[in-house]
Amino acid sequence: MREPPSGLFRSWLHSHEEDHEDVRVYRPDDFAFPPARGRRGMEFAPDGTFVDHPLGRGDAPGAVPGRWRLLPEDRIALTFDGTRPDRELEIVRCDAEILQVRRLT
């Protein structure tokens, strides 16, 4: 992957019901999810900015800004300027309907 898939640049919510093995599944934020107490999410922008949306108090999503950059072998590095641990993801699949990632660190 020389360039990130164009479908990456949007807001994604964790579809934990679809996770399998070590692959996490995300769907666009307008997907018809089944009811859940809350959903983690993340947003990628073409300019390299990233927002992680962990679950906060009362299961409401939080917002932690960071940056992403493309690495070889379909990998993306996420950095957070020391506000939380950096991590690396492998993109297993990405299109307009689904984002599947494997967390490497």
Helices and strands as residue ranges (DSSP letters): G 6-8, E 11-14, G 16-18, E 23-28, E 41-44, E 49-53, G 57-59, E 64-71, E 75-79, E 87-94, E 99-103
